[in-house]
Amino acid sequence: MTPVEEQHTEVIDPVRGAVDRTTSSEVRELWNRESAKYLARSAALRDFPLPSEFLPRPGEKVLDAGCGSGNCVRMYREITPDVCGLDCSDAMIRAAARCGTAVQGDVQRLPFINASFDYVASQLVINHVVDSRGALAELSRVTKPGGRIVVAVPNWLSCVSPMRVVMLKLRRYGLGRCRHYTLSTLRREGSAHDLVVRRATAVRKLPTARNWLRAIPTWVGYELDQLLHVFYPLWGGDLAVLFEKRGALGGDEDRDGLP
Ligand SMILES: C[S@@+](CC[C@H](N)C(=O)[O-])C[C@H]1O[C@@H](n2cnc3c(N)ncnc32)[C@H](O)[C@@H]1O
């Protein structure tokens, strides 16, 4: 066991192997190459504009599955101390280890025992994997009943989708594989794994107005960002969904939180 795994013996699955390195070397290599871009963008990504109810609560045990360079691990640790990042890429996991606990593994076969976490985040990850339903099943498996899962995926209904699809094809990004989702797809796939949608919002991991307009003072860029939020349902490139896992809920557990 690595020192990180030793710290997490209570959640690491002894049967699956402490750390699952089964992700194909092709996929690992792809994300190792992508890591340079993520590290360069890390300052911008820290501003991920999720509403507060999408964030973990103090005292919760948190997993960030597909944590990339660890920006969210660092952000979540400002809220609660028990945060674990997981990623398949060697380069990403090295960067994430500077932000907190980081375990190498595959989101399609998480190396944790059932019901290990109160809150699980997986942003822009399941859209890249071969078995995205299997990944959602795994996220659900490691979440405690009544726990929350935040999944962000490319938003099919965004006005930036056509442009992004063309760019992905040109760059063969994600080995040419990057799914786009609608809310109803995620709702259907989640309900197969005991997950009920509580809230959804369009978000954006594209460059912010602040980054485009670096030349002007930060607060002006911030105000412009706020203005652009008004158009998120149309322009938000990504869709974030807050799921609650069935089990510890009251009588309304099957009722979707959305209109
Ligand atoms: C688009 S990045 C998103 C990173 C981070 N969640 C964020 O929002 O900034 C996708 C991340 O998922 C990781 N990833 C891709 N396939 C994976 C898999 N099968 N298991 C675990 N991580 C994976 C990649 O290494 C990469 O760090």
The ligand as an SDF file (V2000), in Angstrom:
LIG
                    3D

 27 29  0  0  0  0  0  0  0  0999 V2000
  -11.7920   17.1530  -18.3990 C   0  0  0  0  0  0  0  0  0  0  0  0
  -10.7620   16.6710  -17.0550 S   0  0  0  0  0  0  0  0  0  0  0  0
  -11.6830   17.2940  -15.6680 C   0  0  0  0  0  0  0  0  0  0  0  0
  -10.8170   17.4620  -14.4560 C   0  0  0  0  0  0  0  0  0  0  0  0
  -11.5490   18.0610  -13.2390 C   0  0  0  0  0  0  0  0  0  0  0  0
  -12.6440   17.2300  -12.7810 N   0  0  0  0  0  0  0  0  0  0  0  0
  -12.0500   19.4400  -13.5700 C   0  0  0  0  0  0  0  0  0  0  0  0
  -13.2630   19.6270  -13.6220 O   0  0  0  0  0  0  0  0  0  0  0  0
  -11.2240   20.3200  -13.7530 O   0  0  0  0  0  0  0  0  0  0  0  0
  -11.0970   14.9550  -16.9880 C   0  0  0  0  0  0  0  0  0  0  0  0
  -10.2760   14.2430  -15.9240 C   0  0  0  0  0  0  0  0  0  0  0  0
  -10.7690   12.9100  -15.8010 O   0  0  0  0  0  0  0  0  0  0  0  0
   -9.6740   12.0290  -15.7210 C   0  0  0  0  0  0  0  0  0  0  0  0
  -10.1270   10.7360  -16.2460 N   0  0  0  0  0  0  0  0  0  0  0  0
  -10.4440   10.4080  -17.5250 C   0  0  0  0  0  0  0  0  0  0  0  0
  -10.8280    9.1280  -17.5990 N   0  0  0  0  0  0  0  0  0  0  0  0
  -10.7660    8.6360  -16.3310 C   0  0  0  0  0  0  0  0  0  0  0  0
  -11.0240    7.3740  -15.7420 C   0  0  0  0  0  0  0  0  0  0  0  0
  -11.4460    6.3560  -16.4850 N   0  0  0  0  0  0  0  0  0  0  0  0
  -10.8530    7.2290  -14.4130 N   0  0  0  0  0  0  0  0  0  0  0  0
  -10.4100    8.2650  -13.6490 C   0  0  0  0  0  0  0  0  0  0  0  0
  -10.1400    9.4820  -14.1440 N   0  0  0  0  0  0  0  0  0  0  0  0
  -10.3120    9.6690  -15.4630 C   0  0  0  0  0  0  0  0  0  0  0  0
   -8.5940   12.6620  -16.5680 C   0  0  0  0  0  0  0  0  0  0  0  0
   -7.2880   12.2160  -16.2250 O   0  0  0  0  0  0  0  0  0  0  0  0
   -8.8000   14.1380  -16.2490 C   0  0  0  0  0  0  0  0  0  0  0  0
   -8.0440   14.5360  -15.1510 O   0  0  0  0  0  0  0  0  0  0  0  0
  1  2  1  0
  2  3  1  0
  2 10  1  0
  3  4  1  0
  4  5  1  0
  5  6  1  0
  5  7  1  0
  7  8  2  0
  7  9  1  0
 10 11  1  0
 11 12  1  0
 11 26  1  0
 12 13  1  0
 13 14  1  0
 13 24  1  0
 14 15  1  0
 14 23  1  0
 15 16  2  0
 16 17  1  0
 17 18  1  0
 17 23  2  0
 18 19  1  0
 18 20  2  0
 20 21  1  0
 21 22  2  0
 22 23  1  0
 24 25  1  0
 24 26  1  0
 26 27  1  0
M  CHG  2   2   1   9  -1
M  END
$$$$
